[in-house]
Amino acid sequence: MEIHTLSDFEVESRLKHLARKERELLHLVLVHIKEVETRKIFLQRGHATMYDYLTKELSYSGSAAMRRLEASRILRDVPMVAAKIHQGTLNLAQLSELSRAIKEKRKEGVEVSVQQKVDLVNIISGKTTLETQKEIAQELEIKLKKTEQVRMQRDESVHVSLTFSRNQHETVMQAKDKAAHLLQENNRDHSLSSFFEILSRSYILGKVKLAMASKLEDVQAYGKLETEGRVLKSVTPRLRSLILARDQCCQFLDPVTGKKCGSTYGLEVDHRQSQWAGGDHAAANLQTLCSAHNKYKYQREAGIQVKD
């Protein structure tokens, strides 16, 4: 039956029914996201993070993926969230506000307890987004910060307070990924503002070294390192740099589809055949993995059950 043939009452009744079904499906989606993350299925599928899995495997937009991921993590600690979503008294925008507030407290060195999360969920239920922000700020005694807005524009530039070309943005993000260890030490603040601050301080202190990419001698060095690596007692900084320059991204492959992870975040050099299994330091036996897949590979080889 065509919708235009329905009466006003029928259209409204069907819409309300569909809205209830939509909320029911949303809470089921969150439950499944939580389970995929708990089982580390995203690593098996060749993704370094759950965010990558949601955006690349399920085609969610970046903001939609983050909202659902944040909500699923709160759901893990506060199971009643599912029922409130189903009832329509709680939505993703509210849970995103709560998640951001929890992260702010963590930066201050304060962990929000499970009981506090339960209390906050009850407090914000049925509230608007603005009311939710106010309640959370009062309960946790923090001033919520406005999150960075990143949006791909029609001309392929990316707007992050300033406007970059697509190539500029990719370059900045690659640099930010390579600085992951520094950002982790900086109160675990992985924002662009934190990255630019670290980069600026490094430049002021004279620690930034500019170098030409892909030098001919580095490329020629691979052949020599193929034999040198077999007798090295450890992976030298030079060898590590060459492997990272050669691979440029995580080389982990999904065993089912053969798809490469491709992440450039927190890259590490790994032995394809582990040293305990007779592997050497030859360049052919070395590969670049993101930290998540490097840990996952070790756990699989060591027979450690992967848990959340």
Backbone as CSV, one residue per row, in Angstrom:
resi,resn,N_x,N_y,N_z,CA_x,CA_y,CA_z,C_x,C_y,C_z
1,MET,0.834,-1.196,0.000,0.000,0.000,0.000,0.875,1.254,0.000
2,GLU,0.569,2.213,-0.886,1.320,3.455,-0.968,1.020,4.325,0.252
3,ILE,2.030,4.983,0.779,1.843,5.754,2.004,0.882,6.918,1.818
4,HIS,0.821,7.481,0.609,-0.064,8.634,0.392,-1.540,8.259,0.430
5,THR,-1.838,6.960,0.398,-3.233,6.527,0.457,-3.708,6.330,1.893
6,LEU,-2.779,6.403,2.851,-3.125,6.181,4.251,-3.713,7.447,4.868
7,SER,-4.543,7.256,5.892,-5.106,8.390,6.626,-4.036,9.000,7.532
8,ASP,-4.310,10.206,8.037,-3.373,10.857,8.945,-3.094,9.986,10.166
9,PHE,-4.152,9.381,10.700,-4.014,8.529,11.877,-3.104,7.332,11.588
10,GLU,-3.287,6.724,10.409,-2.485,5.554,10.044,-1.013,5.923,9.833
11,VAL,-0.767,7.056,9.184,0.614,7.504,8.957,1.313,7.743,10.291
12,GLU,0.625,8.457,11.194,1.225,8.752,12.494,1.431,7.486,13.308
13,SER,0.495,6.578,13.272,0.602,5.324,14.022,1.779,4.500,13.519
14,ARG,1.941,4.431,12.206,3.048,3.673,11.630,4.388,4.321,11.972
15,LEU,4.426,5.659,11.953,5.656,6.360,12.287,6.070,6.075,13.733
16,LYS,5.122,6.112,14.642,5.419,5.832,16.042,5.915,4.395,16.221
17,HIS,5.293,3.479,15.484,5.723,2.071,15.537,7.150,1.930,15.027
18,LEU,7.448,2.607,13.908,8.790,2.538,13.337,9.825,3.171,14.254
19,ALA,9.444,4.250,14.940,10.356,4.900,15.883,10.698,3.951,17.025
20,ARG,9.699,3.207,17.510,9.956,2.218,18.572,10.882,1.122,18.065
21,LYS,10.659,0.669,16.833,11.518,-0.365,16.248,12.940,0.150,16.054
22,GLU,13.054,1.431,15.666,14.365,2.027,15.466,15.153,2.046,16.776
23,ARG,14.481,2.422,17.885,15.148,2.436,19.181,15.540,1.029,19.614
24,GLU,14.665,0.069,19.323,14.969,-1.323,19.660,16.197,-1.801,18.889
25,LEU,16.240,-1.475,17.601,17.382,-1.867,16.774,18.666,-1.176,17.245
26,LEU,18.557,0.082,17.670,19.732,0.814,18.131,20.350,0.134,19.340
27,HIS,19.522,-0.261,20.304,20.111,-0.879,21.485,20.715,-2.243,21.147
28,LEU,20.148,-2.938,20.158,20.739,-4.207,19.708,22.065,-3.966,18.983
29,VAL,22.135,-2.879,18.189,23.385,-2.518,17.520,24.472,-2.250,18.548
30,LEU,24.149,-1.518,19.604,25.128,-1.200,20.646,25.609,-2.463,21.355
31,VAL,24.694,-3.381,21.610,25.067,-4.651,22.253,26.049,-5.418,21.370
32,HIS,25.806,-5.434,20.074,26.685,-6.152,19.154,28.039,-5.453,19.006
33,ILE,28.038,-4.121,18.992,29.306,-3.383,18.936,30.149,-3.719,20.166
34,LYS,29.492,-3.739,21.325,30.190,-4.084,22.563,30.802,-5.475,22.482
35,GLU,30.071,-6.415,21.907,30.559,-7.799,21.818,31.716,-7.925,20.835
36,VAL,31.614,-7.219,19.695,32.706,-7.249,18.712,33.980,-6.677,19.315
37,GLU,33.839,-5.613,20.102,35.023,-5.016,20.744,35.570,-5.931,21.833
38,THR,34.686,-6.543,22.622,35.117,-7.449,23.688,35.884,-8.642,23.131
39,ARG,35.399,-9.198,22.033,36.049,-10.364,21.432,37.231,-9.996,20.532
40,LYS,37.460,-8.686,20.330,38.530,-8.196,19.461,38.370,-8.692,18.026
41,ILE,37.124,-8.857,17.580,36.854,-9.313,16.219,37.386,-8.313,15.201
42,PHE,37.394,-7.021,15.573,37.866,-5.991,14.643,39.324,-6.209,14.270
43,LEU,40.121,-6.765,15.202,41.520,-7.059,14.894,41.627,-8.194,13.879
44,GLN,40.797,-9.215,14.045,40.789,-10.338,13.106,40.448,-9.873,11.698
45,ARG,39.593,-8.869,11.605,39.162,-8.362,10.309,40.155,-7.364,9.719
46,GLY,41.277,-7.168,10.377,42.332,-6.319,9.821,42.203,-4.845,10.139
47,HIS,41.474,-4.506,11.223,41.318,-3.109,11.617,42.025,-2.869,12.939
48,ALA,42.738,-1.755,13.031,43.517,-1.465,14.231,42.637,-1.064,15.406
49,THR,41.490,-0.451,15.137,40.606,0.025,16.196,39.158,-0.285,15.853
50,MET,38.301,-0.224,16.884,36.876,-0.404,16.647,36.327,0.734,15.787
51,TYR,36.897,1.915,15.947,36.470,3.067,15.141,36.700,2.775,13.653
52,ASP,37.881,2.230,13.321,38.169,1.873,11.935,37.179,0.818,11.428
53,TYR,36.877,-0.147,12.295,35.950,-1.217,11.916,34.572,-0.648,11.588
54,LEU,34.100,0.263,12.436,32.759,0.826,12.240,32.678,1.713,11.002
55,THR,33.744,2.472,10.735,33.708,3.379,9.583,34.012,2.654,8.273
56,LYS,34.939,1.701,8.299,35.362,1.040,7.063,34.585,-0.239,6.762
57,GLU,34.249,-0.984,7.808,33.547,-2.248,7.590,32.031,-2.041,7.521
58,LEU,31.516,-1.137,8.355,30.068,-0.915,8.421,29.631,0.395,7.783
59,SER,30.602,1.179,7.286,30.325,2.417,6.541,29.598,3.493,7.352
60,TYR,29.808,3.502,8.670,29.283,4.610,9.464,30.137,5.851,9.198
61,SER,29.542,7.032,9.312,30.339,8.248,9.255,31.179,8.317,10.526
62,GLY,32.183,9.175,10.520,33.059,9.262,11.682,32.305,9.613,12.952
63,SER,31.432,10.596,12.885,30.691,11.020,14.075,29.691,9.952,14.522
64,ALA,29.030,9.301,13.565,28.062,8.253,13.912,28.767,7.065,14.559
65,ALA,29.934,6.720,14.040,30.703,5.616,14.607,31.142,5.926,16.036
66,MET,31.632,7.143,16.250,32.112,7.517,17.574,30.978,7.535,18.593
67,ARG,29.814,8.058,18.211,28.676,8.091,19.140,28.262,6.677,19.554
68,ARG,28.205,5.768,18.604,27.795,4.399,18.911,28.855,3.666,19.726
69,LEU,30.103,3.931,19.433,31.188,3.290,20.177,31.198,3.777,21.629
70,GLU,31.051,5.081,21.818,31.017,5.637,23.169,29.828,5.088,23.951
71,ALA,28.670,4.999,23.284,27.458,4.500,23.945,27.618,3.029,24.334
72,SER,28.236,2.235,23.459,28.404,0.806,23.751,29.326,0.597,24.947
73,ARG,30.309,1.478,25.119,31.231,1.350,26.252,30.558,1.726,27.562
74,ILE,29.650,2.701,27.513,28.879,3.021,28.708,27.912,1.880,29.019
75,LEU,27.335,1.311,27.971,26.421,0.177,28.123,27.107,-0.990,28.828
76,ARG,28.393,-1.156,28.569,29.159,-2.247,29.188,29.155,-2.121,30.714
77,ASP,29.254,-0.869,31.217,29.270,-0.639,32.666,27.877,-0.425,33.243
78,VAL,26.964,0.083,32.408,25.615,0.399,32.880,24.595,-0.277,31.956
79,PRO,24.306,-1.555,32.192,23.407,-2.315,31.306,22.026,-1.695,31.131
80,MET,21.543,-0.944,32.139,20.199,-0.378,32.023,20.087,0.663,30.924
81,VAL,21.218,1.085,30.366,21.212,2.036,29.248,20.376,1.486,28.088
82,ALA,20.474,0.181,27.863,19.743,-0.440,26.745,18.243,-0.219,26.880
83,ALA,17.722,-0.442,28.079,16.274,-0.279,28.293,15.854,1.176,28.132
84,LYS,16.687,2.112,28.600,16.353,3.527,28.502,16.356,4.000,27.043
85,ILE,17.286,3.458,26.249,17.291,3.786,24.825,16.013,3.255,24.169
86,HIS,15.656,2.032,24.534,14.455,1.405,23.983,13.206,2.205,24.351
87,GLN,13.190,2.738,25.572,12.044,3.516,26.038,12.016,4.920,25.435
88,GLY,13.169,5.381,24.920,13.226,6.718,24.345,13.584,7.795,25.344
89,THR,14.014,7.420,26.545,14.382,8.414,27.564,15.867,8.747,27.524
90,LEU,16.620,8.077,26.671,18.055,8.316,26.550,18.447,8.167,25.086
91,ASN,19.330,9.049,24.596,19.743,8.966,23.197,21.259,9.049,23.062
92,LEU,21.736,8.885,21.830,23.170,8.848,21.588,23.849,10.174,21.910
93,ALA,23.178,11.296,21.640,23.773,12.599,21.926,24.059,12.747,23.415
94,GLN,23.129,12.292,24.259,23.328,12.373,25.708,24.486,11.480,26.148
95,LEU,24.552,10.274,25.600,25.621,9.343,25.972,26.981,9.859,25.505
96,SER,27.011,10.565,24.371,28.262,11.158,23.901,28.737,12.241,24.866
97,GLU,27.785,13.045,25.369,28.134,14.075,26.345,28.691,13.441,27.615
98,LEU,28.078,12.369,28.056,28.546,11.672,29.259,29.923,11.079,29.034
99,SER,30.132,10.475,27.862,31.434,9.877,27.547,32.532,10.928,27.529
100,ARG,32.264,12.083,26.917,33.266,13.153,26.868,33.598,13.653,28.271
101,ALA,32.588,13.744,29.121,32.819,14.202,30.489,33.689,13.212,31.261
102,ILE,33.445,11.928,31.051,34.236,10.891,31.718,35.696,10.990,31.283
103,LYS,35.914,11.261,29.991,37.272,11.414,29.481,37.955,12.641,30.079
104,GLU,37.197,13.715,30.243,37.750,14.934,30.842,38.221,14.664,32.266
105,LYS,37.421,13.922,33.031,37.808,13.596,34.407,39.037,12.708,34.429
106,ARG,39.126,11.795,33.439,40.287,10.897,33.377,41.565,11.685,33.121
107,LYS,41.466,12.736,32.298,42.631,13.584,32.046,43.103,14.271,33.323
108,GLU,42.150,14.509,34.230,42.482,15.135,35.507,42.989,14.107,36.513
109,GLY,43.044,12.837,36.092,43.511,11.776,36.984,42.416,11.206,37.864
110,VAL,41.154,11.460,37.503,40.016,10.985,38.294,39.197,9.998,37.471
111,GLU,38.992,8.791,37.990,38.176,7.797,37.316,36.739,7.871,37.842
112,VAL,35.794,7.967,36.948,34.380,7.983,37.330,33.958,6.541,37.612
113,SER,33.458,6.289,38.803,33.089,4.924,39.200,31.847,4.454,38.461
114,VAL,31.629,3.143,38.482,30.439,2.564,37.845,29.173,3.113,38.496
115,GLN,29.194,3.254,39.821,28.010,3.772,40.515,27.724,5.203,40.109
116,GLN,28.782,6.011,39.918,28.584,7.380,39.454,27.963,7.401,38.067
117,LYS,28.407,6.483,37.202,27.855,6.396,35.857,26.368,6.036,35.908
118,VAL,26.022,5.095,36.798,24.621,4.702,36.961,23.786,5.898,37.409
119,ASP,24.309,6.626,38.398,23.586,7.797,38.912,23.413,8.856,37.825
120,LEU,24.468,9.083,37.031,24.411,10.095,35.979,23.416,9.714,34.893
121,VAL,23.376,8.424,34.540,22.416,7.959,33.531,20.991,8.218,34.003
122,ASN,20.738,7.961,35.286,19.407,8.219,35.840,19.070,9.713,35.838
123,ILE,20.080,10.537,36.144,19.869,11.981,36.222,19.536,12.581,34.854
124,ILE,20.251,12.128,33.809,20.078,12.745,32.488,18.945,12.126,31.678
125,SER,18.369,11.047,32.166,17.264,10.398,31.437,16.100,11.365,31.260
126,GLY,15.625,11.481,30.032,14.498,12.355,29.743,14.861,13.815,29.582
127,LYS,16.149,14.152,29.683,16.600,15.538,29.571,16.963,15.868,28.123
128,THR,16.978,17.160,27.806,17.473,17.609,26.503,18.997,17.575,26.518
129,THR,19.616,17.795,25.353,21.074,17.782,25.287,21.676,18.894,26.142
130,LEU,21.098,20.085,26.092,21.607,21.203,26.892,21.436,20.933,28.381
131,GLU,20.293,20.379,28.754,20.063,20.030,30.160,21.036,18.945,30.600
132,THR,21.316,18.017,29.699,22.264,16.943,29.989,23.656,17.508,30.254
133,GLN,24.089,18.436,29.404,25.394,19.061,29.593,25.481,19.746,30.955
134,LYS,24.433,20.471,31.319,24.418,21.190,32.590,24.470,20.226,33.772
135,GLU,23.661,19.176,33.734,23.609,18.212,34.831,24.955,17.509,35.020
136,ILE,25.557,17.089,33.905,26.838,16.385,33.975,27.925,17.304,34.521
137,ALA,27.937,18.550,34.032,28.945,19.509,34.485,28.826,19.758,35.980
138,GLN,27.596,19.839,36.479,27.384,20.084,37.910,27.753,18.859,38.740
139,GLU,27.350,17.687,38.291,27.592,16.470,39.065,29.078,16.120,39.129
140,LEU,29.788,16.307,38.012,31.211,15.944,37.969,32.131,17.133,38.230
141,GLU,31.527,18.302,38.407,32.287,19.516,38.723,33.369,19.806,37.680
142,ILE,32.956,19.799,36.433,33.884,20.115,35.350,33.216,21.065,34.373
143,LYS,34.030,21.763,33.641,33.549,22.616,32.564,33.785,21.878,31.262
144,LEU,32.718,21.467,30.621,32.857,20.695,29.390,33.480,21.528,28.290
145,LYS,34.408,20.928,27.573,35.062,21.614,26.468,34.358,21.283,25.164
146,LYS,34.324,22.259,24.280,33.761,22.017,22.966,34.727,21.167,22.167
147,THR,34.252,20.035,21.653,35.120,19.126,20.923,35.503,19.698,19.567
148,GLU,36.635,19.249,19.060,37.089,19.696,17.740,36.129,19.186,16.669
149,GLN,35.804,20.033,15.745,34.899,19.672,14.659,35.714,19.395,13.397
150,VAL,35.631,18.176,12.899,36.341,17.793,11.685,35.303,17.400,10.645
151,ARG,35.290,18.090,9.520,34.271,17.812,8.498,34.882,17.885,7.107
152,MET,34.725,16.810,6.331,35.189,16.799,4.950,34.242,17.662,4.123
153,GLN,34.821,18.635,3.386,34.009,19.552,2.603,33.915,19.107,1.149
154,ARG,33.019,19.801,0.417,32.730,19.403,-0.962,33.977,19.455,-1.839
155,ASP,34.867,20.446,-1.582,36.080,20.581,-2.394,37.222,19.696,-1.890
156,GLU,36.866,18.754,-0.986,37.800,17.785,-0.424,38.791,18.390,0.570
157,SER,38.606,19.647,0.962,39.385,20.188,2.067,38.755,19.693,3.366
158,VAL,39.519,19.704,4.434,39.033,19.246,5.732,39.085,20.413,6.698
159,HIS,37.965,20.747,7.301,37.878,21.925,8.171,38.084,21.527,9.627
160,VAL,39.187,22.004,10.218,39.469,21.784,11.630,39.848,23.143,12.209
161,SER,38.849,23.981,12.452,39.074,25.358,12.867,39.734,26.161,11.733
162,LEU,40.749,25.604,11.117,41.337,26.159,9.902,41.000,25.207,8.760
163,THR,41.156,25.670,7.530,40.861,24.809,6.391,42.145,24.362,5.712
164,PHE,42.307,23.033,5.598,43.448,22.431,4.931,42.996,21.823,3.606
165,SER,43.918,21.716,2.688,43.627,20.921,1.499,43.617,19.455,1.924
166,ARG,43.122,18.611,1.066,43.069,17.186,1.407,44.473,16.637,1.658
167,ASN,45.426,16.995,0.801,46.800,16.504,0.965,47.422,17.012,2.260
168,GLN,47.154,18.285,2.601,47.691,18.841,3.839,47.138,18.108,5.055
169,HIS,45.838,17.827,5.002,45.216,17.133,6.124,45.791,15.735,6.305
170,GLU,45.972,15.009,5.196,46.538,13.665,5.283,47.947,13.705,5.859
171,THR,48.717,14.717,5.461,50.074,14.858,5.978,50.059,15.112,7.481
172,VAL,49.170,16.005,7.916,49.061,16.319,9.341,48.647,15.081,10.138
173,MET,47.686,14.335,9.628,47.216,13.157,10.350,48.282,12.068,10.416
174,GLN,49.061,11.909,9.351,50.155,10.937,9.373,51.193,11.320,10.425
175,ALA,51.497,12.624,10.488,52.451,13.106,11.484,51.905,12.898,12.893
176,LYS,50.625,13.154,13.075,49.992,12.957,14.389,50.052,11.493,14.803
177,ASP,49.829,10.574,13.848,49.903,9.140,14.144,51.304,8.735,14.601
178,LYS,52.303,9.297,13.940,53.680,8.958,14.290,54.074,9.530,15.655
179,ALA,53.330,10.541,16.118,53.613,11.143,17.428,52.727,10.530,18.514
180,ALA,52.146,9.374,18.242,51.189,8.765,19.171,51.794,8.540,20.554
181,HIS,53.050,8.102,20.604,53.671,7.831,21.906,53.833,9.106,22.726
182,LEU,54.104,10.234,22.053,54.238,11.508,22.758,52.875,11.990,23.260
183,LEU,51.849,11.798,22.449,50.505,12.197,22.842,50.011,11.350,24.007
184,GLN,50.400,10.061,24.011,50.007,9.173,25.099,50.606,9.642,26.416
185,GLU,51.843,10.147,26.351,52.508,10.635,27.554,51.925,11.973,28.002
186,ASN,51.316,12.705,27.082,50.773,14.020,27.386,49.324,13.902,27.886
187,ASN,49.158,13.230,29.037,47.835,13.035,29.644,46.868,12.306,28.714
188,ARG,47.428,11.499,27.795,46.589,10.724,26.866,45.687,11.621,26.026
189,ASP,46.150,12.841,25.806,45.379,13.792,25.005,45.790,13.658,23.547
190,HIS,44.914,13.061,22.727,45.222,12.802,21.322,44.558,13.820,20.393
191,SER,44.207,14.977,20.921,43.570,15.992,20.093,44.596,16.658,19.181
192,LEU,44.089,17.282,18.120,44.972,18.003,17.212,45.656,19.164,17.922
193,SER,44.933,19.821,18.834,45.533,20.947,19.548,46.735,20.496,20.367
194,SER,46.636,19.307,20.978,47.753,18.771,21.754,48.933,18.432,20.844
195,PHE,48.621,17.873,19.672,49.676,17.529,18.715,50.421,18.770,18.241
196,PHE,49.665,19.818,17.891,50.301,21.048,17.417,51.145,21.691,18.515
197,GLU,50.694,21.571,19.750,51.465,22.130,20.864,52.807,21.401,21.009
198,ILE,52.761,20.071,20.955,53.980,19.276,21.068,54.920,19.565,19.906
199,LEU,54.358,19.660,18.694,55.164,19.935,17.514,55.821,21.312,17.628
200,SER,55.062,22.305,18.075,55.590,23.663,18.202,56.708,23.725,19.239
201,ARG,56.502,23.056,20.381,57.535,23.059,21.425,58.811,22.374,20.932
202,SER,58.624,21.291,20.173,59.787,20.586,19.637,60.564,21.475,18.678
203,TYR,59.837,22.226,17.866,60.484,23.119,16.908,61.240,24.230,17.636
204,ILE,60.608,24.812,18.670,61.237,25.880,19.437,62.519,25.394,20.108
205,LEU,62.492,24.138,20.581,63.663,23.580,21.266,64.699,23.032,20.296
206,GLY,64.422,23.160,19.008,65.398,22.726,18.013,65.495,21.230,17.840
207,LYS,64.405,20.512,18.180,64.447,19.051,18.100,63.853,18.513,16.795
208,VAL,63.328,19.414,15.965,62.757,18.971,14.694,63.830,18.963,13.629
209,LYS,64.034,17.834,13.005,65.032,17.712,11.945,64.316,17.498,10.619
210,LEU,64.578,18.413,9.678,63.967,18.281,8.361,64.856,17.414,7.483
211,ALA,64.253,16.463,6.777,65.030,15.548,5.936,64.269,15.258,4.650
212,MET,65.007,15.002,3.595,64.391,14.636,2.328,63.873,13.206,2.424
213,ALA,62.640,12.987,1.944,62.037,11.659,2.009,62.605,10.765,0.916
214,SER,62.633,9.471,1.212,63.043,8.455,0.239,64.421,8.738,-0.363
215,LYS,65.426,8.908,0.470,66.788,9.130,-0.031,67.280,7.895,-0.773
216,LEU,68.069,8.129,-1.815,68.545,7.022,-2.624,69.372,6.043,-1.803
217,GLU,70.224,6.593,-0.899,71.076,5.698,-0.117,70.261,4.819,0.819
218,ASP,69.097,5.323,1.302,68.254,4.509,2.168,67.635,3.362,1.394
219,VAL,67.208,3.660,0.178,66.626,2.613,-0.656,67.670,1.542,-0.964
220,GLN,68.883,1.993,-1.297,69.949,1.046,-1.594,70.355,0.248,-0.364
221,ALA,70.113,0.814,0.818,70.532,0.148,2.054,69.735,-1.116,2.333
222,TYR,68.523,-1.226,1.787,67.711,-2.400,2.056,68.437,-3.687,1.680
223,GLY,69.048,-3.678,0.506,69.747,-4.869,0.045,70.839,-5.286,0.995
224,LYS,71.599,-4.312,1.477,72.680,-4.597,2.422,72.127,-5.111,3.743
225,LEU,71.016,-4.534,4.187,70.444,-4.929,5.462,69.819,-6.324,5.411
226,GLU,69.500,-6.793,4.215,68.964,-8.149,4.089,69.962,-9.166,4.645
227,THR,71.245,-8.915,4.428,72.265,-9.833,4.937,72.771,-9.405,6.306
228,GLU,72.916,-8.081,6.526,73.375,-7.589,7.817,72.437,-8.023,8.933
229,GLY,71.137,-7.961,8.683,70.149,-8.246,9.704,70.233,-9.642,10.256
230,ARG,70.785,-10.563,9.485,70.853,-11.953,9.941,71.858,-12.135,11.077
231,VAL,72.786,-11.214,11.218,73.813,-11.358,12.258,73.676,-10.292,13.353
232,LEU,72.736,-9.350,13.206,72.531,-8.338,14.239,71.924,-8.971,15.483
233,LYS,72.354,-8.500,16.658,71.818,-9.011,17.912,70.458,-8.385,18.243
234,SER,70.151,-7.268,17.643,68.864,-6.611,17.869,68.533,-5.744,16.662
235,VAL,67.296,-5.279,16.613,66.884,-4.381,15.540,67.420,-2.989,15.870
236,THR,68.344,-2.499,15.067,68.960,-1.194,15.324,67.992,-0.062,14.971
237,PRO,68.207,1.119,15.537,67.357,2.260,15.197,67.336,2.542,13.694
238,ARG,68.477,2.382,13.028,68.544,2.624,11.587,67.698,1.608,10.823
239,LEU,67.824,0.348,11.213,67.044,-0.694,10.562,65.553,-0.477,10.810
240,ARG,65.206,-0.099,12.032,63.817,0.160,12.368,63.250,1.294,11.499
241,SER,64.043,2.352,11.351,63.597,3.497,10.548,63.377,3.108,9.099
242,LEU,64.253,2.259,8.578,64.133,1.835,7.184,62.900,0.958,6.965
243,ILE,62.609,0.085,7.921,61.431,-0.776,7.795,60.159,0.062,7.849
244,LEU,60.127,1.033,8.768,58.966,1.909,8.872,58.778,2.730,7.594
245,ALA,59.916,3.186,7.021,59.850,3.966,5.781,59.419,3.092,4.610
246,ARG,59.839,1.830,4.622,59.487,0.908,3.544,57.993,0.566,3.565
247,ASP,57.463,0.212,4.735,56.079,-0.258,4.830,55.074,0.888,4.940
248,GLN,55.408,1.887,5.752,54.605,3.112,5.921,53.260,2.917,6.616
249,CYS,52.776,1.690,6.727,51.499,1.460,7.402,51.470,0.027,7.918
250,CYS,50.465,-0.295,8.723,50.325,-1.639,9.286,50.094,-2.667,8.177
251,GLN,50.892,-3.748,8.215,50.841,-4.769,7.165,49.954,-5.966,7.514
252,PHE,49.234,-5.900,8.637,48.401,-7.034,9.040,47.324,-7.309,7.995
253,LEU,47.151,-8.601,7.665,46.163,-9.004,6.666,45.053,-9.826,7.313
254,ASP,43.824,-9.514,6.957,42.686,-10.318,7.385,42.858,-11.714,6.788
255,PRO,42.962,-12.765,7.627,43.184,-14.124,7.100,42.063,-14.625,6.196
256,VAL,40.884,-14.008,6.298,39.745,-14.446,5.485,39.707,-13.713,4.148
257,THR,39.779,-12.379,4.193,39.633,-11.579,2.977,40.963,-11.127,2.380
258,GLY,42.042,-11.191,3.178,43.337,-10.722,2.694,43.474,-9.210,2.715
259,LYS,42.487,-8.507,3.300,42.527,-7.051,3.347,43.573,-6.572,4.347
260,LYS,44.345,-5.558,3.941,45.400,-5.016,4.799,44.823,-3.995,5.763
261,CYS,45.351,-3.979,7.003,44.898,-2.998,7.999,45.142,-1.583,7.486
262,GLY,46.406,-1.248,7.159,46.723,0.047,6.586,46.779,1.205,7.562
263,SER,46.607,0.946,8.869,46.649,2.024,9.858,48.059,2.621,9.945
264,THR,48.148,3.919,10.176,49.445,4.581,10.364,49.615,5.040,11.809
265,TYR,48.736,4.568,12.694,48.750,5.014,14.084,49.606,4.092,14.956
266,GLY,50.562,4.677,15.694,51.365,3.917,16.653,52.094,2.736,16.029
267,LEU,52.805,2.965,14.929,53.451,1.873,14.201,54.655,1.303,14.962
268,GLU,54.824,-0.021,14.861,55.928,-0.727,15.490,56.503,-1.733,14.511
269,VAL,57.791,-2.085,14.713,58.446,-3.082,13.855,58.317,-4.457,14.509
270,ASP,57.860,-5.432,13.730,57.580,-6.773,14.241,58.324,-7.817,13.401
271,HIS,58.661,-8.942,14.021,59.267,-10.070,13.306,58.164,-10.964,12.741
272,ARG,58.168,-11.157,11.428,57.163,-12.045,10.818,57.251,-13.430,11.456
273,GLN,58.467,-13.991,11.478,58.721,-15.230,12.211,59.421,-14.829,13.501
274,SER,58.771,-15.064,14.624,59.286,-14.602,15.901,60.677,-15.152,16.193
275,GLN,61.439,-14.403,17.007,62.800,-14.818,17.340,62.822,-16.165,18.051
276,TRP,61.829,-16.385,18.931,61.807,-17.658,19.656,61.556,-18.841,18.717
277,ALA,61.037,-18.551,17.516,60.778,-19.605,16.531,61.883,-19.663,15.483
278,GLY,62.978,-18.949,15.731,64.111,-19.000,14.812,64.206,-17.840,13.847
279,GLY,63.340,-16.845,13.985,63.376,-15.708,13.079,64.561,-14.796,13.340
280,ASP,65.113,-14.214,12.267,66.263,-13.322,12.415,65.836,-11.875,12.174
281,HIS,66.839,-10.986,12.094,66.564,-9.564,11.929,66.678,-9.100,10.481
282,ALA,66.672,-10.046,9.544,66.748,-9.659,8.136,65.522,-8.819,7.770
283,ALA,65.731,-7.875,6.872,64.633,-6.980,6.490,63.426,-7.758,5.973
284,ALA,63.664,-8.875,5.306,62.565,-9.677,4.756,61.720,-10.306,5.860
285,ASN,62.304,-10.442,7.062,61.572,-11.045,8.183,60.939,-9.985,9.085
286,LEU,61.106,-8.729,8.716,60.557,-7.652,9.523,59.378,-6.997,8.800
287,GLN,58.423,-6.536,9.576,57.261,-5.869,9.006,56.778,-4.795,9.974
288,THR,55.980,-3.888,9.468,55.403,-2.829,10.288,53.981,-3.215,10.674
289,LEU,53.687,-3.151,11.982,52.340,-3.394,12.482,51.932,-2.236,13.391
290,CYS,50.652,-1.942,13.434,50.182,-0.971,14.425,50.262,-1.647,15.788
291,SER,50.274,-0.872,16.855,50.456,-1.449,18.186,49.356,-2.460,18.527
292,ALA,48.132,-2.204,18.057,47.021,-3.112,18.357,47.231,-4.478,17.710
293,HIS,47.645,-4.492,16.438,47.847,-5.773,15.763,49.151,-6.455,16.191
294,ASN,50.137,-5.677,16.611,51.364,-6.274,17.134,51.046,-7.047,18.417
295,LYS,50.248,-6.431,19.286,49.836,-7.095,20.528,48.960,-8.311,20.225
296,TYR,48.063,-8.153,19.265,47.164,-9.250,18.883,47.963,-10.435,18.335
297,LYS,48.956,-10.153,17.488,49.790,-11.205,16.907,50.561,-11.946,17.999
298,TYR,51.091,-11.195,18.957,51.830,-11.824,20.069,50.919,-12.733,20.883
299,GLN,49.705,-12.252,21.182,48.773,-13.051,21.974,48.380,-14.331,21.256
300,ARG,48.186,-14.241,19.944,47.856,-15.439,19.168,49.001,-16.440,19.171
301,GLU,50.222,-15.935,18.994,51.388,-16.825,18.951,51.674,-17.445,20.301
302,ALA,51.414,-16.681,21.376,51.686,-17.168,22.727,50.530,-18.001,23.284
303,GLY,49.444,-18.080,22.531,48.302,-18.871,22.978,47.538,-18.209,24.095
304,ILE,47.615,-16.865,24.156,46.903,-16.127,25.201,45.499,-15.815,24.712
305,GLN,44.495,-16.131,25.526,43.118,-15.844,25.152,42.910,-14.344,25.183
306,VAL,42.429,-13.795,24.071,42.218,-12.354,23.973,40.952,-11.985,24.709
307,LYS,41.103,-11.124,25.704,39.946,-10.640,26.474,39.967,-9.134,26.489
308,ASP,38.826,-8.562,26.842,38.725,-7.099,26.933,39.501,-6.618,28.149
